[in-house]
Amino acid sequence: MRKLLLIGIGALVFFGACNKEDSTETESGNTGGGSETDVLAIYSKIYGASDVYIDGDYVVIETAGTPDHKSPYYLDTQWESSLYEAYNGSNAGFHLNPNRISEFSMKYKIPLNPAEASSHEATSLGSMGIALNGVAFYNQYAGPNNQPLTDEINSFDQYNGHPQQQGNYHYHLEPTYLTVNNGQDALMGFLLDGFPVYGPMENGALVQESDLDDYHGHSHVTTDYPDGIYHYHITSVDPYINGNGYYGTPGTVTQ
């Protein structure tokens, strides 16, 4: 195992928007290139990780998976005194589900050099990626039978997350804690195939479904990837984060 220290974060790492200005459209399979140090500098933006390192052909991210923001789902947990906050969002139909936030030893193994897959694998229930604060991204379906989120959405807290039965907190929709603090055009995290996820805005405008392909993404230069890369965008309508499967070949997540 090659375990590299994250270096130069102050100089190399900054949150950036997708930007097509002064650039040409890149080929859809472009991974953005860069050395292992460059890759780690970008992945170090996952500030919720306890460790980020390279193992062979993978970037490994270790995290407890708990959100760094307050939530009503911290009620009756060891973190209640500091992180519990009653629901104060705008959904009049909100109801607290019976689950409570727990921590896990999550390990994501994500391809070091992502590329378009010849056969696009569907996302499954459970984590399909990781947000910058270490929280899991889930797809557009509710368990256990890939149902629409129509009812489940009413249990999402004021930051658009909730825990599943085992206590794994996750986002199906825009992680508003991140978009409020970092900007709606900023890097939000990565899916298991190694391609980045950006917020719902680009070049000062909301991203429309018509701007994106079947997998809910497109390719061009971004601030984080000056050579261009395929990337997903979060939108306010189904499928929210990912469309008809991963654009690349997914790695793994274990807990």
C-alpha positions as CSV (number, residue, x, y, z in Angstrom):
1,M,0.0,0.0,0.0
2,R,1.2,3.5,-0.9
3,K,0.0,5.9,1.7
4,L,0.6,9.5,0.8
5,L,0.3,12.5,3.1
6,L,-2.1,15.2,2.0
7,I,0.2,18.1,1.2
8,G,-0.1,21.7,0.0
9,I,-3.7,21.9,0.9
10,G,-3.6,25.6,1.5
11,A,-2.1,26.3,-1.8
12,L,-3.5,23.6,-4.0
13,V,-7.0,23.1,-2.7
14,F,-9.9,25.5,-3.0
15,F,-13.6,25.1,-3.7
16,G,-14.5,25.9,-7.2
17,A,-17.4,26.2,-9.6
18,C,-17.9,24.5,-12.9
19,N,-16.7,26.9,-15.5
20,K,-16.8,26.7,-19.3
21,E,-15.4,30.2,-19.9
22,D,-12.3,30.3,-22.0
23,S,-12.4,26.5,-22.5
24,T,-13.4,24.0,-25.1
25,E,-15.6,21.0,-24.5
26,T,-13.6,18.1,-23.4
27,E,-14.0,14.5,-24.5
28,S,-16.5,12.7,-22.3
29,G,-13.9,10.2,-21.0
30,N,-11.4,12.8,-19.9
31,T,-10.4,12.2,-16.3
32,G,-8.6,15.5,-15.8
33,G,-5.2,13.8,-15.5
34,G,-2.8,14.9,-12.8
35,S,-0.3,13.2,-10.5
36,E,-1.2,11.2,-7.4
37,T,-0.4,14.3,-5.3
38,D,-2.9,16.3,-7.4
39,V,-5.6,13.6,-7.0
40,L,-5.1,13.5,-3.3
41,A,-5.2,17.3,-3.1
42,I,-8.7,17.2,-4.7
43,Y,-9.9,14.3,-2.5
44,S,-8.6,16.1,0.6
45,K,-11.6,18.4,0.1
46,I,-13.6,15.6,1.8
47,Y,-13.1,17.2,5.1
48,G,-15.3,14.7,6.8
49,A,-12.9,11.9,6.1
50,S,-10.7,10.5,8.9
51,D,-8.1,9.4,6.3
52,V,-7.6,9.7,2.5
53,Y,-4.8,7.7,0.8
54,I,-4.0,5.8,-2.4
55,D,-4.0,2.0,-2.5
56,G,-3.0,0.6,-5.8
57,D,-5.5,1.8,-8.4
58,Y,-7.8,3.3,-5.9
59,V,-8.3,6.3,-3.7
60,V,-9.4,5.1,-0.3
61,I,-11.6,7.3,1.9
62,E,-12.3,6.4,5.5
63,T,-15.2,8.1,7.4
64,A,-17.6,7.6,10.2
65,G,-20.4,8.8,8.0
66,T,-22.0,11.2,10.6
67,P,-23.0,14.7,9.5
68,D,-21.2,17.7,10.9
69,H,-24.4,19.7,11.0
70,K,-27.2,19.6,13.5
71,S,-30.2,17.4,12.9
72,P,-33.4,16.2,14.7
73,Y,-32.0,12.7,14.1
74,Y,-29.3,13.3,16.8
75,L,-32.1,13.0,19.4
76,D,-31.4,10.2,21.9
77,T,-27.8,9.7,20.7
78,Q,-24.5,10.4,22.3
79,W,-24.2,13.6,20.3
80,E,-27.6,15.0,21.4
81,S,-26.3,17.8,23.7
82,S,-24.2,19.3,20.9
83,L,-25.8,18.3,17.6
84,Y,-29.5,17.9,18.2
85,E,-31.7,20.5,16.6
86,A,-35.5,20.2,16.2
87,Y,-36.8,20.4,12.6
88,N,-37.0,24.0,11.4
89,G,-37.3,23.5,7.7
90,S,-40.1,24.5,5.3
91,N,-41.8,21.1,4.8
92,A,-45.1,21.2,6.6
93,G,-45.4,17.5,6.1
94,F,-42.2,16.6,7.9
95,H,-42.2,13.7,10.3
96,L,-39.4,12.2,12.2
97,N,-38.6,8.6,11.2
98,P,-37.9,6.1,14.0
99,N,-34.2,5.8,13.1
100,R,-31.3,7.7,14.8
101,I,-27.8,8.6,13.5
102,S,-25.1,6.1,14.2
103,E,-21.4,6.1,13.2
104,F,-19.7,3.5,11.1
105,S,-16.2,2.6,9.9
106,M,-17.0,3.4,6.2
107,K,-14.3,2.7,3.7
108,Y,-14.8,3.9,0.1
109,K,-12.4,2.5,-2.6
110,I,-12.8,4.8,-5.7
111,P,-11.0,4.4,-9.0
112,L,-7.8,6.6,-9.1
113,N,-8.2,7.1,-12.8
114,P,-12.0,7.2,-13.6
115,A,-13.0,6.5,-17.2
116,E,-16.3,5.9,-19.0
117,A,-17.5,2.4,-18.6
118,S,-18.4,0.3,-21.7
119,S,-21.4,-1.0,-19.8
120,H,-23.1,1.4,-17.3
121,E,-23.9,-0.3,-14.1
122,A,-27.0,0.8,-12.2
123,T,-26.7,2.3,-8.8
124,S,-28.0,0.2,-6.0
125,L,-29.7,1.0,-2.7
126,G,-27.2,2.1,-0.1
127,S,-24.2,4.5,-0.6
128,M,-23.4,5.3,-4.2
129,G,-20.9,8.0,-3.2
130,I,-19.6,10.4,-0.6
131,A,-20.2,14.1,0.1
132,L,-17.4,16.4,1.3
133,N,-18.6,16.2,4.9
134,G,-18.2,12.4,4.8
135,V,-22.0,11.7,4.5
136,A,-23.2,9.1,2.0
137,F,-25.0,9.9,-1.2
138,Y,-28.0,7.6,-2.0
139,N,-29.8,7.3,-5.3
140,Q,-33.3,8.5,-6.2
141,Y,-35.2,5.5,-4.7
142,A,-36.5,4.4,-1.3
143,G,-35.9,1.0,0.0
144,P,-36.5,-1.8,0.0
145,N,-38.1,-2.0,-3.4
146,N,-36.8,1.0,-5.4
147,Q,-39.9,3.1,-4.7
148,P,-40.1,6.8,-5.6
149,L,-39.1,9.2,-2.8
150,T,-42.6,10.7,-2.7
151,D,-43.4,9.6,0.9
152,E,-39.8,9.2,2.3
153,I,-39.0,12.8,1.3
154,N,-41.2,13.9,4.2
155,S,-38.7,12.5,6.7
156,F,-35.8,14.5,5.3
157,D,-34.5,17.0,7.9
158,Q,-33.7,20.7,7.3
159,Y,-30.5,19.7,5.5
160,N,-32.2,17.1,3.2
161,G,-30.8,14.1,5.0
162,H,-32.0,11.3,7.2
163,P,-30.8,7.9,8.6
164,Q,-31.8,4.5,7.4
165,Q,-32.6,1.6,9.7
166,Q,-29.1,0.9,10.9
167,G,-28.5,4.7,11.5
168,N,-26.5,5.5,8.3
169,Y,-27.3,9.1,7.6
170,H,-27.4,10.1,3.9
171,Y,-28.6,12.5,1.3
172,H,-30.8,11.6,-1.7
173,L,-31.2,15.3,-2.6
174,E,-29.1,18.5,-2.6
175,P,-27.0,18.6,0.6
176,T,-28.1,22.1,1.6
177,Y,-25.6,22.5,4.4
178,L,-22.8,22.2,1.8
179,T,-24.5,24.4,-0.8
180,V,-25.3,27.1,1.7
181,N,-21.8,27.2,3.1
182,N,-19.7,26.5,-0.1
183,G,-22.0,27.7,-2.9
184,Q,-24.5,26.0,-5.2
185,D,-21.8,25.8,-7.9
186,A,-19.2,24.1,-5.7
187,L,-17.8,20.6,-5.6
188,M,-20.1,18.5,-3.4
189,G,-18.4,15.1,-3.4
190,F,-17.8,12.0,-5.6
191,L,-19.7,9.0,-6.7
192,L,-18.2,5.5,-6.5
193,D,-17.0,5.6,-10.1
194,G,-14.6,8.5,-9.2
195,F,-16.4,11.2,-11.1
196,P,-17.2,14.4,-9.1
197,V,-20.6,15.7,-8.1
198,Y,-21.2,19.5,-8.4
199,G,-24.1,21.6,-7.1
200,P,-27.2,22.7,-8.9
201,M,-25.7,25.9,-10.4
202,E,-23.2,26.5,-13.2
203,N,-22.0,29.8,-14.7
204,G,-24.5,31.7,-12.6
205,A,-27.6,29.7,-13.7
206,L,-29.5,26.6,-12.4
207,V,-28.6,23.5,-14.3
208,Q,-31.5,22.1,-16.2
209,E,-32.1,18.4,-17.0
210,S,-31.7,19.2,-20.6
211,D,-28.1,20.2,-19.9
212,L,-27.3,16.7,-18.7
213,D,-27.0,13.3,-20.2
214,D,-28.8,10.1,-19.2
215,Y,-26.4,9.7,-16.2
216,H,-27.1,13.2,-15.0
217,G,-23.8,14.7,-16.0
218,H,-21.7,16.3,-18.7
219,S,-18.0,17.1,-19.5
220,H,-16.0,20.3,-19.5
221,V,-13.4,22.2,-17.6
222,T,-14.0,22.9,-13.9
223,T,-11.9,24.9,-11.4
224,D,-10.9,21.7,-9.7
225,Y,-10.1,19.9,-13.0
226,P,-8.6,22.5,-15.4
227,D,-8.0,19.8,-18.0
228,G,-11.7,18.9,-18.0
229,I,-13.6,16.0,-16.6
230,Y,-17.0,14.3,-16.7
231,H,-19.1,15.4,-13.7
232,Y,-22.5,14.9,-12.2
233,H,-24.8,17.8,-11.2
234,I,-27.4,17.8,-8.4
235,T,-30.8,19.2,-9.5
236,S,-34.1,19.8,-7.7
237,V,-36.0,17.1,-9.6
238,D,-35.8,13.4,-10.0
239,P,-33.3,11.8,-10.4
240,Y,-31.6,14.5,-8.3
241,I,-28.0,13.3,-8.3
242,N,-27.6,10.4,-10.7
243,G,-29.6,9.1,-13.7
244,N,-29.5,5.8,-15.4
245,G,-26.4,4.4,-13.7
246,Y,-22.8,5.2,-13.1
247,Y,-21.0,6.9,-16.0
248,G,-17.8,5.1,-15.0
249,T,-17.0,1.7,-13.3
250,P,-17.8,2.0,-9.6
251,G,-15.5,1.0,-6.8
252,T,-16.7,-0.3,-3.5
253,V,-17.9,0.8,-0.1
254,T,-17.8,-1.3,3.0
255,Q,-18.7,-0.7,6.7
